[in-house]
Amino acid sequence: MIPVAGRPCVEYSIMSLVRGGLRDMVITTGYLSDKLIRTIGTGKDIGARILYSFESEPAGTAGAVRMISPFLESPFIVVYGDTLMNIDIRSLYEDHQKSGAAVTMAVTEVDDPSEFGVIETDAKGFVRRFQEKPKREEALSNMINAGVYVLNKEVMDLVPDNGPYDFAKQLFPALLSKGEKIRARKISGTWLDIGRPADLHRANLAVVESHGVEQTIDGCTVSGKLIMAEEPKVGNDVEIRGPCYIGNNVTFEDRTTIIRSCLYDGVRVGHETRISDGLILENCRIGKNCDIRDTILSPGCRIGDNVHLDRSVIGEGVFIKGNSSLIGAHISPRKEG
């Protein structure tokens, strides 16, 4: 549900499926399910037909799908909801149908595979073995599981009826041990994990680069692509250099400069402040004459005047006193009690 350029992350996956001609979906959900349903709804507005499945206890990735097996046709597609995805789903689906594999797994290359499930394949592109979050120097490859699968329905017969069960850690190794084929297919398009704050910033900019347009704002110098929920309130001599995302009710006071940054709803930026490569989340207040570079401000932060922040992550609701300078800082919110 984390918003990326004004939309919940999962909505980009849904739209990617719809573009591939796949409209009937079941979302498996547990924690905060009511918020998810209120936000996504039936999917009608984006061309989907969505049902929901509820887990009273965590069932694991494969266990959650096992619960909805009666509703599935073969083959079917599984997409994880915590990545930003815009890929060619249709070609992945068609490739699976031709391959004779029990499962086709979307894979992508990363510079550092130590945070992911690593895939080793044979010369024909079928999976030989899996490696979960190895040390970088011990990784079998830099090809990782992208969390998008096409599966023949009969593979779900291996998933036990009770207890949590995972696709990557349990079901797929079990399939290999039985001699079943799992095909790895490299994807093109946008795929970004958003599990860390810096990843969320990259995801926002990727969406703006893909879907943003050059725009004008009265009284403001603007260059590059923008996505705006609404036009910000601007003072005199404000400059914005895209790609940038600007949410609702954002204010830029006189002589502010915004470069390659994302500013969520309710953000206010003071006089003569410069923000470059920043991710400024909801309802932050930034004082005058600040210099904020490559920094993430969590919701509700308060930044005093004359503050310099560089390569820092500031936790929710934290107040940074005026005339402070922080480089490479990670500041967590104060715990209650």
Buried (B, 14 or more C-beta within 10 A) or exposed (E): BEBBBBBBBBBBBBBBBBBBEBBBBBBBBBEEBEEBBEBBEEBEEBEBEBEBBEBEEEBBBBBBBBBBEEEBEEBBBBBBBBBBBBBBBBEBBBBBEEBEBBBBBBBBEBEEBBEBBBBBBEEEBBBEEBBEEBEEEEBBBBBBBBBBBBBBEEBBEBBEEEEBBBBBBBBBBBBBEEEBBBBBBEBEEBBBBBEEBBBBBBBBBBBBBBEBEEBEBEEBEBEBBBBBBEBBBBBEBBBBBBBBBBBBBBBBBBBBBBBBBBBBBBBBBBBBBBBBBBBBBBBBBBBBBBBBBBBBBBBBBBBBBBBBBBBBBBBBBBEBEEEBEBEEBEBEEEEEE
